[in-house]
C-alpha cells in the first residue's frame, strides 16, 4: 500500500481526530480538574448560604440544612455568639472543618466583625487540605458556617483518572480498527475507478465505472466517468472513421493524378489533345483534394472555436441565386434541375455571410449527391412570423429513422449508398451543424422513405422596410 494513498490518509486523519478528542479529555479531566472542582464548590457553598438566608426563620430549618448539605456535599454548622454548636448537618464530607477543631479563630473573627457574610480559606489541619468557608449571620445571636474542601480528595477522583487511562486505551484500539474499515470502505471504490480510468486511458473501452457504496459523491463520479467513457468512445470511433475516409478520399485522386500524369508523359507524349484531356482530369482531381483539405480545416477551425461570427446585413435571395448559378455545369452536362421557390424578391438577414454560404452550399451538395433519378433539387424560402425558413430538398431514397441522429457525424456518407460522389467530402453536414450552432439557428431534417429528405434551418427575420 502506497504511503500517500487515500486509504492511509483517511486512516491517519481518523486516528488524529481520535487522539485530539482524547487529548482534550485528558486536559480537562487531569490538568483542569482542580480548577473546575474549585469553581463548582465555590458555587455550591454560595447557593447553600443563599438558601439558609432565605429560610433562616423556617421551623424546618434543620431539615433544610441536612438536605442542602447532602445535595451539595458541604458541611454546615450553626453556632451562637459564644461559638457553641447549636446544630450541625448530619453529612460530614471528607475534608470538612467541624466544631471539634481547635482552630476557631475564623469564627471569632466573623462574630466580632458584625458582617452579614464573609468568606475564609484556610488549611484544614486534620486533612491538610485547602478548605473554603462561607460565614453568614442568621440573626443577632446565631451564625452559620458552611465549608467544603477545595481539593478533590475524594476517592472518586482517583477512580475517574484511572478509568480515563482504560478509556484511552480502548478508544485508541477501537479507533484503529474503525478507521481501517472506514478508510477501506471509502477508498476501495475510488481505487477501482482509478484502475478502470487507467485502462480507459490505454484505449480499453470495455471498462465500467461502478460503485456499490451508497455515497452520493461516488455515484456522481461513477456517472460522470461513464459519460466521459461514452464520449471518448464516440470520439475514437469518429477518429478512426476520419482517418479511414480521409485516407480513402486522398488515395483515389492521388492515384488518378499519378496515372494520368504517367499517361501524359509516356503514352500521350506526342498527342496534344490527349495530353490536354489528361491535364483537365488532373486539375479536377486536384480540385477535389483542395475541397477535402479546406473542409477538414474549416471543420477543425469551427470545433476549436477559432472562427468567430462576423455578422453583416445581406440579401438571402441573392445569395441562394448565386450559389445555384455555380451548378450550371450540372444543369448542362447531367440535366440537373434546380427549383428555387421564394415569394419575396429580396430578404435582408443579419448573419455571417461566408458561413451561411457554406451552409447552403454544403446542403446543396448533399441534395445533389442523394437526389432521385429525376435529378431534382428544390430550395424553398418560407417567410414565417418571426423567422425565415430555408428548406433544401432532394427526391432520393430518404434516410432511415434510426439513422437520423447520426447524419451530422463526420463521414456519415460511408454508412449509406448515395447516387454520386462527385461533390463534397463527407464533412459537409458537420460543417453545417457547427456553423448553424455558432449562429444559434434552429435546424434539422425530415425524411420520407423513397420520397426524399428535407434539410432546413431558421433565420431570425430582419424587416427591411426602413
NORNOR-V967870 format. One record per run of one state. SS is the DSSP state (alpha for helix, beta for strand, coil for the rest). FROM is the first residue (numbers start at 0). LEN is the number of residues. If there is no record, write none. Layout:
BEGIN
ss=SS from=FROM len=LEN
ss=SS from=FROM len=LEN
END
This chain:
BEGIN
ss=coil from=0 len=5
ss=alpha from=5 len=26
ss=coil from=31 len=1
ss=alpha from=32 len=22
ss=coil from=54 len=6
ss=alpha from=60 len=12
ss=coil from=72 len=2
ss=beta from=74 len=6
ss=coil from=80 len=4
ss=beta from=84 len=4
ss=coil from=88 len=16
ss=alpha from=104 len=9
ss=coil from=113 len=3
ss=beta from=116 len=8
ss=coil from=124 len=4
ss=beta from=128 len=9
ss=coil from=137 len=4
ss=beta from=141 len=8
ss=coil from=149 len=5
ss=alpha from=154 len=47
ss=coil from=201 len=14
ss=alpha from=215 len=52
ss=coil from=267 len=4
ss=alpha from=271 len=32
ss=coil from=303 len=8
ss=beta from=311 len=4
ss=alpha from=315 len=10
ss=coil from=325 len=2
ss=alpha from=327 len=7
ss=coil from=334 len=2
ss=beta from=336 len=6
ss=coil from=342 len=5
ss=beta from=347 len=4
ss=coil from=351 len=1
ss=alpha from=352 len=18
ss=coil from=370 len=5
ss=beta from=375 len=8
ss=coil from=383 len=3
ss=beta from=386 len=8
ss=coil from=394 len=6
ss=alpha from=400 len=6
ss=coil from=406 len=5
ss=alpha from=411 len=4
ss=coil from=415 len=12
ss=alpha from=427 len=12
ss=coil from=439 len=3
ss=beta from=442 len=6
ss=coil from=448 len=3
ss=beta from=451 len=9
ss=coil from=460 len=6
END
